[in-house]
């Protein structure tokens, strides 16, 4: 196993650019590796301290309280790793909402509608939301204002008869030939 702390081949050479080279101005307000404010110092002195400690000089703000760039001596690789790790932890804790879609037609038979209701019940039991899309084709579009609400009410009644309580919906959409509602249980 290679000990990377003592192996100079893994360290950045002084000829390559470091984050400290891009800091504007000749004077900076320095915070050292322990977090102690060293006050306003020359940029070259701050770069020397960073190189001596084996860390990077990173600009935190272009204008600090003293009116000069605010810089800190820290291990940039470690800092970026910790930020990335926090972001992945936050992403793991997020709750992902899954939406399953059921497509219906106005001329759907009773048995077919019962199968769609059974599928919706399975999705609700898995904790998912269900998007019910009602698609009209051709001459069906002319009767959509009568058939559409009637079919959605029939679907909701069949769900309540099947034991799904606290049923709510959001995002009701009536765009042209396609109507949809997203149902969820509370």
Backbone bond lengths (Angstrom), bond angles and torsions (degrees), N, CA, C in turn:
res aa  C-N    CA-C-N  psi(-1)  N-CA   C-N-CA  omega(-1)  CA-C   N-CA-C  phi
1 X - - - 1.447 - - 1.521 109.21 -
2 X 1.305 117.23 139.30 1.454 122.27 -176.58 1.518 109.61 -91.46
3 X 1.309 116.22 132.29 1.460 120.91 174.95 1.522 106.96 -88.32
4 X 1.320 116.26 104.20 1.463 120.86 -173.60 1.520 113.47 -75.59
5 X 1.319 118.24 -21.36 1.462 120.07 -178.86 1.526 111.57 -66.86
6 X 1.317 116.38 -38.06 1.458 119.51 -176.15 1.520 112.91 -97.03
7 X 1.316 118.83 -7.46 1.454 121.72 -177.64 1.525 108.81 -89.53
8 X 1.334 117.36 113.33 1.462 122.02 -176.14 1.521 113.06 -70.29
9 X 1.336 118.48 -18.38 1.458 119.85 -178.62 1.536 110.72 -68.62
10 X 1.325 117.26 -22.32 1.462 119.96 178.57 1.524 112.31 -88.36
11 X 1.311 118.15 -12.77 1.463 122.31 178.12 1.520 109.53 -81.26
12 X 1.305 116.21 151.94 1.446 121.90 177.09 1.525 108.40 -71.85
13 X 1.307 117.19 134.34 1.459 119.40 179.23 1.523 109.21 -75.16
14 X 1.322 116.87 157.09 1.462 120.59 -176.03 1.517 111.86 -71.24
15 X 1.357 117.92 -16.57 1.461 120.03 -179.51 1.532 111.75 -78.71
16 X 1.348 117.71 -25.06 1.469 118.86 179.46 1.522 109.57 -78.19
17 X 1.336 116.01 158.78 1.465 119.09 -176.37 1.526 109.88 -76.46
18 X 1.312 115.78 143.48 1.456 121.64 177.13 1.522 108.46 -118.25
19 X 1.321 118.25 166.23 1.462 119.92 179.70 1.531 112.11 -59.40
20 X 1.331 117.58 -28.06 1.466 121.29 -178.27 1.512 113.69 -70.59
21 X 1.340 117.69 -22.37 1.465 120.63 -179.50 1.525 112.08 -70.80
22 X 1.307 117.17 -21.23 1.463 121.15 -176.11 1.529 112.81 -92.64
23 X 1.309 117.73 4.35 1.466 121.42 -178.69 1.531 108.61 -77.90
24 X 1.336 118.05 127.16 1.468 120.30 -178.87 1.534 111.66 -75.80
25 X 1.305 115.95 158.11 1.463 121.61 174.47 1.514 112.51 85.83
26 X 1.341 114.47 173.35 1.465 120.66 -179.56 1.519 111.61 -106.60
27 X 1.330 116.84 -18.99 1.456 120.74 -179.76 1.532 108.74 -120.30
28 X 1.335 115.74 143.75 1.464 121.80 -178.58 1.522 109.64 -138.77
29 X 1.316 116.22 156.09 1.459 120.93 171.90 1.520 106.28 -94.01
30 X 1.332 116.56 119.72 1.454 122.27 -169.65 1.525 112.05 -103.97
31 X 1.334 114.74 134.23 1.468 122.26 169.44 1.520 105.14 -116.96
32 X 1.338 116.77 122.21 1.469 119.25 -174.53 1.528 111.37 -78.77
33 X 1.334 115.48 -178.02 1.469 121.74 -174.72 1.521 112.68 -63.32
34 X 1.344 118.21 -26.46 1.467 121.40 179.03 1.530 112.02 -84.84
35 X 1.330 117.61 -5.79 1.456 121.68 179.92 1.514 113.95 91.96
36 X 1.344 117.90 13.58 1.467 121.89 -179.74 1.523 108.89 -90.46
37 X 1.325 116.63 131.32 1.464 121.97 179.06 1.525 108.88 -74.66
38 X 1.330 116.56 117.86 1.467 122.16 -179.52 1.522 111.93 -91.00
39 X 1.312 117.93 -5.22 1.457 121.82 -179.54 1.516 111.47 85.35
40 X 1.336 115.73 -163.71 1.458 121.50 -177.96 1.529 108.84 -85.52
41 X 1.336 116.21 124.17 1.466 122.69 179.52 1.519 108.42 -134.03
42 X 1.340 116.10 169.22 1.465 120.88 174.96 1.519 109.38 -67.91
43 X 1.321 115.35 147.26 1.461 120.46 -179.56 1.528 110.43 -62.63
44 X 1.315 117.21 -39.07 1.466 120.31 -179.06 1.529 110.86 -64.87
45 X 1.337 116.61 -36.98 1.465 120.49 177.74 1.527 110.49 -66.34
46 X 1.324 116.62 -39.62 1.464 121.06 178.49 1.523 110.46 -65.43
47 X 1.337 117.33 -40.68 1.465 121.01 177.68 1.524 110.95 -64.03
48 X 1.323 117.22 -39.18 1.467 121.30 178.19 1.527 110.57 -63.83
49 X 1.336 117.02 -44.40 1.465 120.31 179.60 1.533 110.70 -62.31
50 X 1.335 116.04 -40.18 1.463 120.21 179.70 1.523 110.41 -65.25
51 X 1.331 116.59 -43.54 1.465 120.24 179.91 1.519 110.85 -66.70
52 X 1.325 117.09 -38.44 1.466 121.52 179.61 1.532 110.89 -64.09
53 X 1.326 116.27 -39.69 1.463 119.66 -179.23 1.530 112.33 -79.89
54 X 1.349 117.45 -12.30 1.459 121.27 178.11 1.516 113.67 85.07
55 X 1.322 117.24 15.10 1.453 121.46 179.90 1.517 110.46 -115.11
56 X 1.329 116.22 -174.35 1.463 122.51 -179.47 1.517 109.91 -105.52
57 X 1.330 115.79 154.23 1.456 122.26 174.27 1.526 106.37 -99.47
58 X 1.331 116.59 115.91 1.462 121.31 -173.94 1.521 109.32 -119.71
59 X 1.342 116.16 134.25 1.466 120.86 178.56 1.525 109.06 -82.18
60 X 1.341 115.70 124.95 1.463 121.42 178.30 1.523 111.46 -90.95
61 X 1.364 115.74 -37.31 1.458 120.42 179.73 1.522 108.88 -149.65
62 X 1.345 115.70 143.76 1.464 118.78 -179.66 1.522 111.97 -67.72
63 X 1.312 116.72 -34.41 1.463 120.71 177.25 1.518 108.36 -130.63
64 X 1.327 115.59 112.12 1.452 120.95 177.46 1.515 110.38 -87.41
65 X 1.337 117.82 -168.88 1.458 121.52 -179.65 1.539 112.99 -62.19
66 X 1.313 117.27 -26.13 1.461 121.61 -178.77 1.526 111.95 -87.58
67 X 1.320 118.42 -3.26 1.457 121.41 179.82 1.521 112.96 87.96
68 X 1.311 117.91 4.30 1.467 122.94 177.70 1.526 108.00 -118.27
69 X 1.340 117.55 164.28 1.474 118.65 179.53 1.530 112.23 -57.94
70 X 1.331 116.28 138.40 1.462 122.73 178.55 1.528 107.32 -96.10
71 X 1.355 116.34 119.06 1.459 121.05 -177.15 1.518 110.16 -124.26
72 X 1.338 114.59 156.85 1.458 120.12 179.91 1.522 108.99 -137.98
73 X 1.320 115.62 143.72 1.452 121.36 174.94 1.523 106.96 -89.68
74 X 1.347 115.76 117.91 1.461 119.81 179.22 1.516 110.29 -155.18
75 X 1.323 115.63 165.71 1.458 121.41 176.88 1.522 106.66 -83.96
76 X 1.325 116.40 104.39 1.459 121.53 -174.12 1.529 111.90 -63.36
77 X 1.316 117.23 -41.26 1.465 120.27 179.55 1.513 111.90 -60.87
78 X 1.335 116.11 -43.74 1.460 121.01 179.64 1.526 110.65 -66.03
79 X 1.329 116.02 -40.09 1.458 121.08 -179.69 1.531 110.79 -63.54
80 X 1.333 116.56 -44.98 1.461 120.08 179.28 1.527 110.89 -65.61
81 X 1.331 116.86 -38.44 1.468 121.48 178.15 1.529 110.42 -61.78
82 X 1.337 117.08 -44.79 1.469 120.61 -179.27 1.519 111.29 -65.25
83 X 1.350 117.20 -38.68 1.472 120.09 177.20 1.519 110.71 -62.41
84 X 1.337 115.29 -44.12 1.464 120.14 -179.71 1.521 110.58 -64.20
85 X 1.331 116.58 -39.95 1.452 121.62 179.71 1.536 110.88 -64.45
86 X 1.339 117.03 -42.26 1.470 120.68 177.78 1.518 110.79 -63.24
87 X 1.346 116.32 -39.79 1.464 120.05 -179.70 1.522 110.90 -64.78
88 X 1.339 117.81 -40.04 1.462 119.75 178.98 1.521 111.26 -69.71
89 X 1.321 117.60 -35.25 1.476 120.88 176.25 1.519 110.47 -63.95
90 X 1.345 116.41 -42.83 1.457 120.23 179.18 1.526 110.44 -64.73
91 X 1.319 116.03 -36.55 1.459 120.25 179.74 1.521 110.82 -67.57
92 X 1.332 117.69 -36.36 1.465 121.20 178.38 1.517 111.67 -65.66
93 X 1.324 117.19 -32.89 1.465 121.10 -176.69 1.519 112.54 -81.36
94 X 1.337 117.70 -10.90 1.458 119.96 179.80 1.522 110.06 -69.89
95 X 1.312 115.19 144.24 1.454 120.12 176.95 1.524 108.11 -94.97
96 X 1.320 116.45 120.33 1.452 122.08 -179.23 1.521 108.39 -91.20
97 X 1.316 116.40 126.01 1.461 121.41 179.86 1.527 107.83 -94.11
98 X 1.316 115.32 120.34 1.462 120.91 179.75 1.520 108.56 -97.78
99 X 1.313 116.06 134.31 1.456 121.76 177.94 1.523 108.40 -119.23
100 X 1.325 116.38 125.95 1.453 122.28 175.58 1.525 107.49 -106.06
101 X 1.326 116.47 143.92 1.458 120.33 -176.15 1.524 110.97 -111.84
102 X 1.320 114.78 135.78 1.463 122.27 172.83 1.525 107.38 -117.39
103 X 1.325 116.83 127.56 1.464 120.92 -178.73 1.519 109.45 -104.37
104 X 1.319 114.79 131.18 1.461 121.75 -179.74 1.517 109.50 -122.89
105 X 1.328 115.02 157.62 1.464 121.88 172.34 1.527 107.03 -120.23
106 X 1.327 118.86 154.28 1.463 120.47 -178.56 1.535 112.98 -62.72
107 X 1.310 117.20 -26.48 1.466 120.35 -177.82 1.527 112.06 -94.32
108 X 1.330 117.86 24.92 1.462 121.82 -177.46 1.526 109.89 -68.55
109 X 1.315 115.74 139.92 1.463 120.88 178.99 1.526 111.06 -77.66
110 X 1.331 116.20 162.78 1.468 120.92 -178.26 1.523 111.82 -62.45
111 X 1.335 116.95 -42.91 1.464 119.76 -179.20 1.526 110.76 -65.69
112 X 1.327 116.81 -41.29 1.462 120.27 178.33 1.531 110.89 -63.10
113 X 1.324 116.17 -38.45 1.465 120.09 177.97 1.527 110.32 -66.26
114 X 1.345 117.69 -37.47 1.465 120.78 176.98 1.533 110.95 -62.65
115 X 1.328 117.03 -38.29 1.469 120.49 177.75 1.530 110.11 -65.21
116 X 1.325 116.80 -41.21 1.471 120.33 177.75 1.527 110.49 -63.72
117 X 1.322 117.26 -37.70 1.464 121.00 177.98 1.526 110.01 -65.52
118 X 1.336 117.75 -41.40 1.472 120.94 177.78 1.529 110.67 -61.89
119 X 1.330 116.71 -40.96 1.456 120.26 177.88 1.533 110.51 -63.35
120 X 1.330 116.15 -42.36 1.464 120.48 179.17 1.528 110.62 -62.23
121 X 1.325 117.46 -40.52 1.473 121.47 178.94 1.526 110.13 -62.50
122 X 1.339 117.37 -41.71 1.467 120.49 177.20 1.530 110.85 -60.74
123 X 1.328 115.88 -43.21 1.468 119.70 179.95 1.526 111.01 -64.78
124 X 1.330 117.12 -41.17 1.470 120.36 178.70 1.527 110.35 -63.77
125 X 1.327 117.70 -39.66 1.464 121.07 179.22 1.529 112.00 -66.11
126 X 1.335 116.65 -26.68 1.467 121.05 176.78 1.526 111.53 -83.08
127 X 1.345 117.06 -3.98 1.463 121.26 178.78 1.516 113.67 87.14
128 X 1.307 117.22 17.30 1.463 120.82 -177.94 1.519 110.28 -98.85
129 X 1.317 115.20 161.20 1.464 121.53 173.59 1.523 108.06 -93.33
130 X 1.310 116.23 155.28 1.456 120.80 -177.14 1.526 109.25 -123.67
131 X 1.334 114.64 123.78 1.458 120.49 175.91 1.525 107.26 -99.45
132 X 1.315 115.85 117.65 1.459 121.17 179.39 1.520 107.27 -100.52
133 X 1.332 115.77 118.52 1.460 121.75 -178.10 1.516 108.80 -111.19
134 X 1.318 114.89 126.37 1.459 121.72 178.83 1.528 107.20 -108.23
135 X 1.345 115.69 117.50 1.464 120.30 -175.37 1.524 110.10 -108.95
136 X 1.323 114.91 129.62 1.465 121.80 177.88 1.518 108.90 -106.12
137 X 1.341 116.61 141.16 1.458 120.76 177.07 1.524 109.74 -130.61
138 X 1.294 114.56 143.64 1.465 121.23 174.25 1.515 113.88 55.70
139 X 1.344 116.05 -123.68 1.470 121.49 -176.59 1.524 112.90 -71.74
140 X 1.332 117.44 -13.59 1.468 120.61 178.90 1.524 111.03 -63.34
141 X 1.332 116.60 -24.16 1.471 121.17 -177.31 1.525 110.51 -63.68
142 X 1.329 117.83 -32.19 1.463 120.42 -177.49 1.528 112.39 -67.67
143 X 1.325 117.90 -26.57 1.464 120.76 -178.71 1.528 112.70 -105.63
144 X 1.325 116.89 17.19 1.467 119.04 -174.26 1.522 113.26 -66.42
145 X 1.341 118.36 -30.76 1.470 119.95 -178.85 1.523 112.69 -70.67
146 X 1.322 117.68 -22.16 1.458 120.49 176.60 1.533 110.56 -93.73
147 X 1.313 116.94 -44.83 1.461 121.71 -172.95 1.539 111.31 -76.98
148 X 1.323 117.45 -38.71 1.460 121.38 -175.57 1.520 114.27 -57.98
149 X 1.347 118.36 -60.08 1.467 119.13 179.40 1.524 113.14 -61.49
150 X 1.334 116.16 -33.96 1.464 120.48 179.37 1.532 111.09 -64.36
151 X 1.334 116.95 -42.11 1.456 121.09 -179.45 1.536 111.07 -69.63
152 X 1.330 117.53 -39.36 1.467 120.14 177.31 1.527 110.71 -64.52
153 X 1.347 117.84 -40.27 1.473 121.37 178.09 1.529 110.63 -64.72
154 X 1.330 116.69 -40.13 1.456 121.12 178.58 1.528 110.24 -63.68
155 X 1.342 117.13 -41.82 1.464 122.62 178.81 1.531 110.05 -63.02
156 X 1.343 116.56 -45.84 1.466 121.18 179.71 1.522 111.15 -64.01
157 X 1.352 117.48 -39.63 1.462 121.06 179.98 1.531 110.63 -65.87
158 X 1.331 116.95 -39.61 1.465 120.54 178.87 1.534 110.63 -66.27
159 X 1.329 117.45 -35.52 1.464 120.81 177.21 1.525 110.75 -66.96
160 X 1.341 116.72 -43.14 1.467 119.38 -179.62 1.529 110.99 -68.57
161 X 1.335 117.44 -34.19 1.471 120.55 176.11 1.527 111.18 -66.98
162 X 1.334 116.31 -28.82 1.462 121.02 -179.19 1.524 112.06 -82.39
163 X 1.331 117.41 -3.12 1.465 119.93 174.65 1.519 114.71 103.51
164 X 1.318 118.65 7.64 1.465 120.72 176.88 1.527 107.22 -83.09
165 X 1.352 114.97 113.82 1.457 120.35 -179.18 1.517 109.48 -106.60
166 X 1.315 116.29 165.18 1.466 123.56 179.11 1.522 111.44 56.20
167 X 1.326 116.50 41.82 1.451 121.46 179.53 1.526 109.15 -80.31
168 X 1.319 116.65 128.94 1.459 122.32 177.37 1.519 108.37 -130.77
169 X 1.327 115.51 165.44 1.451 118.14 176.02 1.519 109.53 -137.67
170 X 1.332 113.86 157.22 1.456 121.24 177.16 1.518 107.74 -141.90
171 X 1.300 115.62 167.97 1.464 121.93 175.92 1.521 113.29 54.13
172 X 1.314 116.83 51.52 1.460 119.26 174.67 1.519 107.78 -71.33
173 X 1.323 115.54 126.56 1.461 120.61 -175.72 1.523 109.03 -128.14
174 X 1.334 116.07 128.23 1.469 121.28 177.26 1.526 107.46 -126.30
175 X 1.311 115.26 79.92 1.463 120.17 -177.66 1.516 108.78 -110.48
176 X 1.318 116.24 107.66 1.463 121.73 175.05 1.508 114.17 55.48
177 X 1.326 116.47 -118.21 1.458 122.60 -175.00 1.520 113.49 -86.35
178 X 1.343 117.18 -4.68 1.466 120.66 -176.09 1.528 109.44 -123.59
179 X 1.318 115.55 122.59 1.464 122.20 174.02 1.518 107.46 -114.33
180 X 1.328 116.29 143.42 1.470 117.70 179.15 1.524 110.87 -149.96
181 X 1.326 114.80 154.61 1.471 123.95 174.31 1.499 107.13 -138.90
182 X 1.346 116.08 143.41 1.453 120.86 175.53 1.525 106.99 -106.38
183 X 1.330 116.12 116.11 1.464 122.35 -178.72 1.525 110.21 -98.91
184 X 1.331 115.43 148.54 1.463 121.27 174.30 1.510 108.97 -152.55
185 X 1.323 115.82 157.56 1.462 120.57 176.39 1.518 108.48 -103.25
186 X 1.329 114.48 145.16 1.475 119.31 -178.32 1.492 110.79 -86.13
